Amino acid sequence: MAERTAPDGAAVDETAMDEVVRFTSELIRIDTTNRGGGDCAERPAAEYVAGLLTEAGLEPVLLERAPGRTNVVARIEGTDPTETALLVHGHLDVVPAEPADWTVHPFSGEIRDGVVWGRGAIDMKNMDAMVLSVLRSWARTGARPRRDIVLAFTADEEDNGEYGSGFLADRHPELFEGCTEGISESGAFTFHANGRRFYPIGAGERGTAWLRLTADGRAGHGSKVNRENAVSRLAGAVSRIGEHQWPVRITPTVRAALTELAAAHGIAAELPAGDQEALARAVDALIAELGPAGAIVQPTVRNSTNPTVLEAGYKINVIPGHATGFVDGRILPGGEDEFRQTLDRLTGPYVDWEFHHREVPLQAPVDSPSFLAMREAVEHFDPGATAVPYCMSGGTDAKQFSRLGIVGYGFSPLKLPEGFDYQALFHGVDERVPVEALRFGVRALDRFLRNSTTSRTGSGGPGGTEPGDAEPGGTEPGDAGPGGTEPDGAGTGGGS
């Protein structure tokens, strides 16, 4: 098919614009609900993805730690052997959805009024579909990237990555040979604020620190005085943790985000160094002055601890001897020592705490050629908009892939209309994505992937080969055979 020649500069063809919508809808129809504890089966979606990659001339490998928990990995050969490889990863699982709460069935993939509806439309079958559409367009037109691109469609991101990215990083590092950077979800979406359009690009993640709290006491009758009540002890600790105001701590990514947002609004960003109290006052004041745009950084200027689960007792007139609680903690880069010391103080002498699940915080440079290419790609297709770095408040599979030395960015481009609450749709009811947002994403993703380079002298102009310059290339990345399955029974996982 002929190259798309519209003045927007995209090299993807018209077919890709239709395929991205169809692929998003069809992936949504494949129910890959992850209920945790190993209760998920991504294999039908993995086989669907592998089939599309095979049609594009690639040789995908299917890998499982347990039956049905399937990952897909493939490699595209770039034109410049001196470049390092780029990892492009997306997960195939989704969180549960209750059909009775939705306007449409969450696994219908219905396309209505220019919008694709269903669980995974934002998180993140949309990105999976965009990647597939771009690569298949390249196969039709002959376009190729400068860098080798390793594709990973993973299982289990919505739990702890044990069957997905953690398994791949720990048991199959050879598949990611040469990868120094990666891109995935939760970045480069339109954020409307104060009459401006921003595109926050992920260049950091807070660390995951899910905590288990345990209180022991003296069991007894509910009518008796009991100063060693396990429930009371736990409740006190949980209350202190939930009410704690963590101090401001600014990472390089957040400082860059604040500085750029302030500049876009014509505000002087004076962030003093050394004096933590002065810094906290300045940061809180700047976020307030930024108005709605301050929400981009507000969740990531502090550690956080949110109690989420309490478990105790079995009968109303029996004081239990044991109580357990769980807390969702998130840690900024460099903040773990402070986090531990604070938890020791807040829990007190009668409550023990431990990490239920833990993953590292991440930071990525915001002046790298790759970040600059991401910025250029979205600003090219939305003139007048401003791309800015930001730190994600949660986490992604980039945490597990960081074990391999891969620096992770959040780049899943979507041009969204004003009033479209992107963040609220993550794990929310009536998850959906506009068709035109998907098509914008295909164009921006294609431009970035073709232009991506580690060279500071080559990050600003077109890269790779244009359609017709060369035949698409692909290499077999693994040893399980095309479309094969490796039923590994061990390996450690991570979380997000």
C-alpha positions, 0 to 999 in steps of 0.5 A: 500500500502507498505511504500516507502522504498527508502534510502531517509527516507520518510515514504510516499508511491509511490501513494503520489508521483503521487497524489501530481501531480494530485491534483495540476493539478486538483486544478488549473483547479478549477477556484477560482479567487479572484477579491476582494470585495467579488468576488470569489467562493472557494466552488468547490475547498473546496468540492474537498478538503473535498472529499479527506480528507473524503476518508482518514478517516477524518471528514472535516467541511465546513464553510462559512461567505457568500455563496460560500466563503468556508473554510475547517477545519479538525483535525488529532489526534496525538500520544502524548496528552502532545504535543500542536497542529500544524496548517497547513493552505493553501488558496484555492483562486488565483489572476486573470490571463489573458489567452492571456498573458500565454503560456498555459491557466492559468486554464488548469493545464497542465503537460508538460515537467515535469512541472505543469502549471497554476494559483496557481501552486506556490501560493499555490495550490501546498502546498494544494496538498502536504498536501493532499498527505501526509495525504492520505499516512498516512491513507494508511500506518498507520503513525501518527504524534506526535502532533494533526494537525489542517488543514485549507484550507481557502478562501480569502487570496488573498484579506483581509482574511475577508471570510477566516482566519479572519472569522475562527479566530474570529468566530470559535476559538474552531476549533484551540484549543491547536494550538500554532504554524502553517505552511503555504506558502512562505518558504523552497524553493531552493534559488541558490546563489554563487554556494550554495543552500539555503532554506529560512524558513519563521520566520517573516512577515512585517506588512500590512499597505495599506494607503488611501491618501486624498487631498482636494482643490479648484475646478475650471477651468483648465485655471486659476491659482490655488494654492489649486489644490487637484491633485498637493497636492496629487502628491507632497505627493505621490512623497515624499512617493515614494522617501523616503528612510526608515532607516535600522531597524534590527529585530531578524529574519533578524539579524539571517538570515544575520548572517547565510548567512554570515557564509555560505559565510565565511564572518564576520558579524559585526552588531553594536548595538546602532549606527543606522547610523553605523548599516545601513552602515554595513547592506548595505555593508554586503548585497552587499558583499553577492551578490545574496544571499543578496536578501533573506533579502534586502526587509526586513531591512526597512519599505517600501511605494509604491504608487500604485493607483491615482484617481482624476478628470473627465475632462481635463479642470476642476480642481477637488476639491478632489483627492485620492491615495493609497499606499502599506505600509509594517511595520517591527516588532516594526516600527509602531510609526516611520511609523506613524510619517514619514507619517505625515511628508511626507504627509504634511499639505494638505493631510490626510492619514489613514489605508485602511487595516492594519495587524500586523507584525509577528516574530517567534523564530528561535531556536524553536524545530519546526524551527529546525525540518523544517531545518532538514527536507529540509537539510535531503533531499538535503544534502549540502544545508543550511536552513536559517531563513528569514522574508517575505516582504509580508504577509499570513493568519498567521497574522489572526491566530496570533490572537489566539496566534498561531506562524506562520512559512513559510514552503512549501518545494520545491527543485527548479532547478537553474534558476527557478525564484520562487519569480517572479512567485507569481502573475506572468504570466506562473506560474508553478512548477516542478513535482520533486519539488512537490515530494521533498515537499511531502517527506520533509513535511511528515518528518517535520510533523511526527517529529514536537514536542515542546520538545527540547529533541525530535526535532532531531529524527524520530517522530510519528508512523511509518507505521504499528504501529497504525491505523490513528486517526481523531477527529471532530473539529467543530460543523457544522457536517461532510461536513456541512456548517455554513452560518455565516453572520458576523465577522471581517476579516484581511489581508495579 
